[in-house]
Amino acid sequence: MLRVVLAEDAALLRAGLVELLTRVGHRVTAAVGDAGELARAVDADRPDVVVTDVRMPPGHRDEGLRAALELRARHPGLPVLVLSQYVATAYATQLLGGGASDGGGLGYLLKDRVGEVADFLDALDRVAGGQTVIDPEVVRVLLRQRTDDEPLRRLTPREREVLALMAEGLNNQAIARRLTVTEASVVKHTGNIFMKLELDPADGNRRVLAVLTHLRGDTAA
């Protein structure tokens, strides 16, 4: 059972998420409709994981995202799963760049993913467990934006598939299952990727962040 604080201004979606989370055995300690209420709920009783929309009242811009970043600053390691209506790579990289060094789980999913219940619940569990989860569509957009990048062009088609799954936050075992190959084959491909892209081969969130840093074109990679 996870203790969850949920922030979503759309009442019907908020109620649906509460019902879903409760039905699978989690406990929603607070379900709120704006960023201020989110901050107060977490400060009053820190949950196992926060699920929040990006756009919240009063401005309906990025209040939920900013509240998540501020909460991470006050509560290092607080797992946060952010939901977004649209693919916004800037929001994803802002979230991931703003708080992964403390080791807490982070996730960025499109709201459409909530309809795929098993995927959503898996992402929630992984974030609560300290992992990084990125929506596959966000990863695809990042890859398309970097198609002319010389290092990426060095990768084979299979290595690009592995890179995309790495960026989503999957470990080698999960990538092997997804591609129906051996884990040894994945290890070989990831080694080639890190060599060609000159990335730090460290495991865990640092690996995902290194990949995302490269995909968004940050020279600090």
QUIZI-V290937 format. One record per pair of residues at least 4 apart in sequence whose ideal C-beta (glycine too) atoms are under 8 Angstrom apart, sorted by the first residue. I is the first residue (numbers start at 0). J is the second residue. If there is no record, write none. Layout:
i | j
I | J
I | J
This chain:
i | j
0 | 24
0 | 25
0 | 26
1 | 20
1 | 25
1 | 26
1 | 46
1 | 47
1 | 48
1 | 123
1 | 124
1 | 127
2 | 25
2 | 26
2 | 28
2 | 46
2 | 47
2 | 48
3 | 20
3 | 25
3 | 26
3 | 27
3 | 28
3 | 46
3 | 47
3 | 48
3 | 49
3 | 50
3 | 123
4 | 27
4 | 28
4 | 29
4 | 30
4 | 31
4 | 37
4 | 40
4 | 41
4 | 46
4 | 48
4 | 49
4 | 50
5 | 13
5 | 16
5 | 17
5 | 20
5 | 27
5 | 29
5 | 30
5 | 31
5 | 49
5 | 50
5 | 51
6 | 30
6 | 31
6 | 32
6 | 33
6 | 34
6 | 36
6 | 37
6 | 40
6 | 49
6 | 50
6 | 51
6 | 52
6 | 55
6 | 63
6 | 66
7 | 12
7 | 13
7 | 16
7 | 30
7 | 32
7 | 50
7 | 51
7 | 52
7 | 82
8 | 13
8 | 32
8 | 33
8 | 52
8 | 54
8 | 55
8 | 56
8 | 59
9 | 13
9 | 52
10 | 14
10 | 32
11 | 15
12 | 16
12 | 110
12 | 113
13 | 17
13 | 30
13 | 32
14 | 18
14 | 30
15 | 19
16 | 20
16 | 27
16 | 30
16 | 50
16 | 113
17 | 21
17 | 27
17 | 30
18 | 22
19 | 23
19 | 116
19 | 119
19 | 120
20 | 25
20 | 26
20 | 27
21 | 25
21 | 26
21 | 27
23 | 120
25 | 123
28 | 40
28 | 44
28 | 46
29 | 36
29 | 40
29 | 44
29 | 46
31 | 36
31 | 37
31 | 40
32 | 36
32 | 55
32 | 56
33 | 37
33 | 55
33 | 56
33 | 57
33 | 62
34 | 38
34 | 51
34 | 55
34 | 56
34 | 62
34 | 63
34 | 65
34 | 66
35 | 39
35 | 66
36 | 40
37 | 41
37 | 49
37 | 51
37 | 55
37 | 63
37 | 66
37 | 70
38 | 42
38 | 66
38 | 69
38 | 70
39 | 43
40 | 44
41 | 45
41 | 46
41 | 49
41 | 70
41 | 74
41 | 77
42 | 70
42 | 73
45 | 74
45 | 77
47 | 78
47 | 127
48 | 78
48 | 79
48 | 80
48 | 104
48 | 123
48 | 126
48 | 127
49 | 67
49 | 70
49 | 77
49 | 78
49 | 79
49 | 80
50 | 80
50 | 82
50 | 123
51 | 55
51 | 63
51 | 64
51 | 66
51 | 67
51 | 79
51 | 80
51 | 81
51 | 82
52 | 63
52 | 81
52 | 82
52 | 83
52 | 84
52 | 110
53 | 61
53 | 63
53 | 64
53 | 81
53 | 82
53 | 83
53 | 84
53 | 87
53 | 90
54 | 59
54 | 60
54 | 61
54 | 62
54 | 63
54 | 83
54 | 84
55 | 59
55 | 62
55 | 63
55 | 66
56 | 62
57 | 62
58 | 62
61 | 65
61 | 90
62 | 66
63 | 67
63 | 81
64 | 68
64 | 81
64 | 90
64 | 93
64 | 94
65 | 69
66 | 70
67 | 71
67 | 79
67 | 81
67 | 94
68 | 72
68 | 93
68 | 94
68 | 97
68 | 98
69 | 73
70 | 74
70 | 77
70 | 79
71 | 75
71 | 77
71 | 79
71 | 97
71 | 98
71 | 101
71 | 103
72 | 98
75 | 101
75 | 103
76 | 101
76 | 102
76 | 103
77 | 103
78 | 103
78 | 104
78 | 105
78 | 126
78 | 127
78 | 128
78 | 129
79 | 94
79 | 98
79 | 103
79 | 104
79 | 105
79 | 106
79 | 126
80 | 104
80 | 105
80 | 106
80 | 107
80 | 108
80 | 122
80 | 123
80 | 126
80 | 132
81 | 90
81 | 94
81 | 106
81 | 107
81 | 108
82 | 108
82 | 109
82 | 110
82 | 113
83 | 87
83 | 90
83 | 91
83 | 107
83 | 108
83 | 109
83 | 110
84 | 109
84 | 110
85 | 109
86 | 109
86 | 134
86 | 136
86 | 137
86 | 140
87 | 91
88 | 92
88 | 137
88 | 140
88 | 141
88 | 144
88 | 215
89 | 93
90 | 94
90 | 107
91 | 95
91 | 107
91 | 133
91 | 134
91 | 137
91 | 211
92 | 96
92 | 211
92 | 215
93 | 97
94 | 98
94 | 105
94 | 107
95 | 99
95 | 105
95 | 107
95 | 131
95 | 133
95 | 207
95 | 208
95 | 211
96 | 208
96 | 212
98 | 103
98 | 105
99 | 103
99 | 105
99 | 131
99 | 204
99 | 205
99 | 208
102 | 129
102 | 204
103 | 129
104 | 125
104 | 126
104 | 127
104 | 128
104 | 129
104 | 130
104 | 131
104 | 132
104 | 204
105 | 126
105 | 131
105 | 132
105 | 204
106 | 122
106 | 123
106 | 125
106 | 126
106 | 131
106 | 132
106 | 133
106 | 168
107 | 132
107 | 133
107 | 134
107 | 137
108 | 112
108 | 113
108 | 119
108 | 122
108 | 132
108 | 134
109 | 134
109 | 136
109 | 137
111 | 115
112 | 118
112 | 119
112 | 122
112 | 134
113 | 119
114 | 119
115 | 119
116 | 120
117 | 121
118 | 122
119 | 123
120 | 124
121 | 125
122 | 126
122 | 132
123 | 127
124 | 128
125 | 130
125 | 132
125 | 168
126 | 130
126 | 131
126 | 132
129 | 204
130 | 168
130 | 203
130 | 204
131 | 168
131 | 204
131 | 207
131 | 208
132 | 167
132 | 168
133 | 137
133 | 138
133 | 166
133 | 167
133 | 168
133 | 207
133 | 211
134 | 138
134 | 167
135 | 139
135 | 163
135 | 167
136 | 140
137 | 141
138 | 142
138 | 163
138 | 166
138 | 167
138 | 214
139 | 143
139 | 163
140 | 144
141 | 145
141 | 166
141 | 211
141 | 214
141 | 215
142 | 146
142 | 151
142 | 159
142 | 162
142 | 163
142 | 214
144 | 214
144 | 215
144 | 216
145 | 151
145 | 213
145 | 214
145 | 216
146 | 151
146 | 152
147 | 152
148 | 152
148 | 216
149 | 153
150 | 154
150 | 195
150 | 196
150 | 197
150 | 213
151 | 159
151 | 196
153 | 195
154 | 158
154 | 159
154 | 162
154 | 191
154 | 192
154 | 195
154 | 196
155 | 159
155 | 191
156 | 160
157 | 161
157 | 178
157 | 188
158 | 162
158 | 188
158 | 191
158 | 192
158 | 195
159 | 163
160 | 164
160 | 178
161 | 165
161 | 174
161 | 178
161 | 185
161 | 188
161 | 189
161 | 192
162 | 166
162 | 192
162 | 210
163 | 167
164 | 169
164 | 173
164 | 174
164 | 177
164 | 178
165 | 169
165 | 174
165 | 189
165 | 192
165 | 206
165 | 207
165 | 210
166 | 207
166 | 210
166 | 211
166 | 214
168 | 207
169 | 173
169 | 174
169 | 177
170 | 174
170 | 202
171 | 175
171 | 182
171 | 185
171 | 186
171 | 189
172 | 176
172 | 182
173 | 177
174 | 178
174 | 185
175 | 179
175 | 180
175 | 181
175 | 182
175 | 184
175 | 185
178 | 185
180 | 184
180 | 185
181 | 185
182 | 186
183 | 187
184 | 188
185 | 189
186 | 190
187 | 191
188 | 192
189 | 193
189 | 200
190 | 194
190 | 200
191 | 195
192 | 196
192 | 198
193 | 197
193 | 198
193 | 199
193 | 200
196 | 210
196 | 213
196 | 220
197 | 220
198 | 206
198 | 209
198 | 210
198 | 213
198 | 220
199 | 205
199 | 206
199 | 209
200 | 206
201 | 205
201 | 206
201 | 209
202 | 206
203 | 207
204 | 208
205 | 209
206 | 210
207 | 211
208 | 212
209 | 213
209 | 220
210 | 214
211 | 215
212 | 217
212 | 219
212 | 220
213 | 217
213 | 220
